[in-house]
Amino acid sequence: MGSFKLEVIDKIAALMTAAFGLVAALAWNETIKALMYEVFGEAESGLMGYLIYAIIVTIVAVAAIILIARTYNKVKSKEEAKAAAKNKKE
């Protein structure tokens, strides 16, 4: 990787990815169960609400992770191109 800037961006991307993974996991938490109970009533009838919510949160998290990875790869490519150009000049 080489540059400090790229290493920092790499670590930030990894932390953000982990954070979105945690958010997706927390979608299944007791708090969401309580919210779905308020919306759908009894637990038996609210199961579909839990499932729909968890699927939506997971899809959003996956989309965010993909966007983070693409952004990171663009920055990485630019930094590597800069480093290659600098090495050619030297």
Backbone as JSON, one array per atom type, in Angstrom:
{
  "sequence": "MGSFKLEVIDKIAALMTAAFGLVAALAWNETIKALMYEVFGEAESGLMGYLIYAIIVTIVAVAAIILIARTYNKVKSKEEAKAAAKNKKE",
  "N": [[0.82, -1.19, 0.0], [1.77, 1.32, 0.9], [1.48, 4.43, 1.13], [0.74, 6.52, 3.93], [-1.71, 7.82, 4.05], [-3.33, 6.18, 2.46], [-3.32, 3.84, 3.97], [-4.67, 4.72, 6.27], [-7.19, 5.3, 5.16], [-7.84, 2.72, 4.34], [-8.12, 1.4, 6.83], [-10.22, 2.89, 7.94], [-12.25, 2.27, 6.12], [-12.47, -0.47, 6.64], [-13.36, -0.41, 9.32], [-15.79, 0.96, 9.02], [-17.17, -0.87, 7.43], [-17.35, -3.01, 9.21], [-18.94, -1.77, 11.12], [-21.37, -1.4, 9.72], [-22.03, -4.05, 9.35], [-22.5, -4.76, 11.99], [-24.73, -3.16, 12.5], [-26.58, -4.39, 10.82], [-26.75, -6.86, 12.11], [-27.79, -6.08, 14.56], [-30.32, -5.48, 13.82], [-31.9, -7.57, 14.39], [-32.4, -7.48, 17.03], [-33.81, -7.24, 20.42], [-35.02, -4.72, 20.71], [-36.05, -4.11, 18.21], [-37.91, -6.12, 18.02], [-39.69, -5.23, 19.94], [-40.58, -2.85, 18.75], [-41.82, -3.86, 16.42], [-43.82, -5.3, 17.66], [-45.39, -3.23, 18.61], [-46.29, -2.18, 16.2], [-47.43, -4.37, 14.78], [-48.81, -5.87, 16.65], [-49.57, -8.85, 18.39], [-46.95, -11.3, 18.83], [-47.02, -13.53, 17.11], [-48.36, -12.62, 14.82], [-46.67, -10.6, 14.15], [-44.32, -11.6, 13.17], [-43.74, -11.61, 10.42], [-43.32, -8.91, 10.02], [-40.94, -8.54, 11.5], [-39.19, -10.05, 9.95], [-39.28, -8.75, 7.44], [-38.3, -6.21, 8.15], [-35.67, -6.87, 9.03], [-34.6, -7.92, 6.66], [-34.67, -5.67, 4.97], [-32.93, -3.9, 6.37], [-30.58, -5.39, 6.23], [-30.13, -5.46, 3.44], [-29.71, -2.72, 2.95], [-27.39, -2.36, 4.49], [-25.6, -4.06, 3.11], [-25.53, -2.77, 0.62], [-24.39, -0.32, 1.4], [-21.88, -1.23, 2.27], [-20.83, -2.17, -0.15], [-20.68, 0.26, -1.57], [-18.81, 1.63, 0.03], [-16.57, -0.02, -0.33], [-16.13, 0.3, -3.11], [-15.57, 3.04, -3.25], [-13.25, 3.12, -1.69], [-11.57, 1.53, -3.31], [-11.35, 3.17, -5.58], [-9.99, 5.41, -4.53], [-7.67, 4.11, -3.71], [-6.64, 3.23, -6.18], [-6.08, 5.73, -7.38], [-4.14, 6.72, -5.6], [-2.15, 4.79, -5.92], [-1.54, 5.19, -8.61], [-0.5, 7.78, -8.47], [1.76, 7.25, -6.92], [3.16, 5.54, -8.62], [3.66, 7.27, -10.77], [5.25, 9.12, -9.51], [7.45, 7.53, -8.85], [8.42, 6.98, -11.41], [9.38, 9.46, -12.18], [11.51, 9.76, -10.53]],
  "CA": [[0.0, 0.0, 0.0], [2.74, 2.4, 0.82], [1.26, 5.72, 1.75], [0.03, 6.57, 5.21], [-3.08, 8.21, 3.75], [-4.04, 5.0, 1.96], [-3.49, 2.93, 5.1], [-5.74, 5.27, 7.11], [-8.45, 5.08, 4.44], [-8.08, 1.28, 4.42], [-8.61, 1.07, 8.17], [-11.54, 3.5, 8.1], [-13.19, 1.45, 5.33], [-12.7, -1.72, 7.37], [-14.18, -0.11, 10.49], [-17.14, 1.28, 8.56], [-17.76, -2.13, 7.0], [-17.71, -3.75, 10.43], [-20.06, -1.06, 11.75], [-22.6, -1.73, 8.99], [-22.33, -5.44, 9.69], [-23.1, -4.74, 13.32], [-26.07, -2.59, 12.37], [-27.44, -5.45, 10.26], [-26.96, -7.86, 13.16], [-28.66, -5.5, 15.59], [-31.68, -5.42, 13.29], [-32.61, -8.7, 14.95], [-32.38, -7.28, 18.48], [-35.07, -7.12, 21.16], [-35.64, -3.42, 20.47], [-36.83, -4.21, 16.98], [-39.06, -6.94, 18.36], [-40.65, -4.37, 20.64], [-41.15, -1.95, 17.75], [-42.73, -4.63, 15.59], [-44.98, -5.62, 18.48], [-46.23, -2.03, 18.61], [-46.87, -2.0, 14.87], [-48.21, -5.51, 14.32], [-49.53, -6.53, 17.73], [-49.04, -10.1, 18.94], [-45.71, -11.8, 18.24], [-47.29, -14.44, 16.01], [-48.7, -11.86, 13.62], [-45.6, -9.65, 13.86], [-43.13, -12.27, 12.66], [-43.47, -11.14, 9.06], [-42.75, -7.57, 10.19], [-39.54, -8.72, 11.9], [-38.45, -10.56, 8.81], [-39.19, -7.69, 6.43], [-37.38, -5.19, 8.66], [-34.31, -7.41, 9.02], [-34.16, -8.03, 5.27], [-34.42, -4.31, 4.49], [-31.71, -3.39, 7.0], [-29.46, -6.14, 5.68], [-29.91, -4.98, 2.08], [-29.11, -1.38, 3.06], [-26.02, -2.54, 4.97], [-24.8, -4.63, 2.02], [-25.34, -1.7, -0.36], [-23.42, 0.62, 1.96], [-20.57, -1.89, 2.25], [-20.37, -2.16, -1.54], [-20.29, 1.64, -1.9], [-17.56, 1.91, 0.75], [-15.49, -0.75, -1.0], [-15.87, 0.93, -4.4], [-14.9, 4.31, -2.98], [-11.9, 2.79, -1.25], [-10.8, 1.06, -4.45], [-11.06, 4.33, -6.42], [-8.94, 6.17, -3.86], [-6.47, 3.28, -3.75], [-6.12, 3.3, -7.55], [-5.5, 7.06, -7.59], [-2.92, 6.8, -4.81], [-1.15, 3.93, -6.56], [-1.13, 5.86, -9.84], [0.37, 8.87, -8.05], [3.03, 6.67, -6.47], [3.85, 5.03, -9.81], [4.14, 8.43, -11.52], [6.36, 9.71, -8.71], [8.59, 6.62, -8.99], [8.95, 7.14, -12.77], [10.11, 10.72, -12.23], [12.76, 9.6, -9.77]],
  "C": [[0.86, 1.25, 0.0], [2.4, 3.64, 1.6], [0.42, 5.62, 3.02], [-1.45, 6.89, 4.97], [-3.9, 7.0, 3.32], [-4.28, 3.99, 3.09], [-4.6, 3.4, 6.03], [-7.1, 5.03, 6.46], [-8.83, 3.6, 4.48], [-8.69, 0.9, 5.76], [-10.0, 1.67, 8.42], [-12.59, 2.69, 7.34], [-13.49, 0.15, 6.05], [-13.59, -1.49, 8.59], [-15.62, 0.21, 10.1], [-17.87, 0.02, 8.11], [-18.2, -2.95, 8.2], [-18.91, -3.1, 11.12], [-21.38, -1.38, 11.05], [-23.0, -3.18, 9.22], [-22.99, -5.55, 11.05], [-24.52, -4.2, 13.27], [-27.03, -3.65, 11.82], [-27.74, -6.5, 11.31], [-27.92, -7.34, 14.22], [-30.11, -5.34, 15.12], [-32.55, -6.52, 13.88], [-32.77, -8.57, 16.48], [-33.78, -7.14, 19.09], [-35.78, -5.78, 20.94], [-36.52, -3.45, 19.24], [-38.06, -5.07, 17.22], [-40.13, -6.1, 19.04], [-41.34, -3.41, 19.67], [-42.18, -2.68, 16.88], [-43.99, -5.04, 16.37], [-45.95, -4.44, 18.5], [-46.96, -1.87, 17.28], [-47.84, -3.12, 14.52], [-48.99, -6.24, 15.41], [-48.82, -7.78, 18.21], [-47.84, -10.61, 18.15], [-45.98, -12.71, 17.04], [-47.59, -13.68, 14.72], [-47.59, -10.9, 13.23], [-44.35, -10.28, 13.27], [-42.78, -11.8, 11.26], [-42.87, -9.73, 9.11], [-41.29, -7.63, 10.58], [-38.69, -9.1, 10.69], [-38.24, -9.48, 7.75], [-38.2, -6.62, 6.89], [-35.93, -5.67, 8.57], [-33.77, -7.52, 7.6], [-33.83, -6.65, 4.71], [-33.12, -3.75, 5.07], [-30.48, -4.1, 6.45], [-29.13, -5.68, 4.27], [-29.25, -3.6, 2.09], [-27.65, -1.5, 3.51], [-25.12, -3.09, 3.87], [-24.53, -3.56, 0.96], [-24.31, -0.68, 0.14], [-22.01, 0.04, 1.94], [-19.99, -1.9, 0.84], [-19.92, -0.76, -1.95], [-18.98, 2.03, -1.22], [-16.39, 1.24, 0.05], [-15.14, -0.12, -2.35], [-15.13, 2.25, -4.23], [-13.46, 4.08, -2.56], [-11.04, 2.38, -2.44], [-10.44, 2.2, -5.42], [-9.91, 5.14, -5.83], [-7.61, 5.41, -3.92], [-5.83, 3.34, -5.13], [-5.45, 4.64, -7.83], [-4.18, 7.2, -6.85], [-1.81, 5.96, -5.43], [-0.65, 4.54, -7.86], [-0.2, 7.02, -9.53], [1.74, 8.33, -7.68], [3.83, 6.15, -7.66], [4.43, 6.18, -10.62], [5.33, 9.07, -10.81], [7.62, 8.85, -8.86], [9.23, 6.73, -10.38], [9.81, 8.41, -12.88], [11.46, 10.6, -11.53], [13.66, 8.72, -10.49]]
}
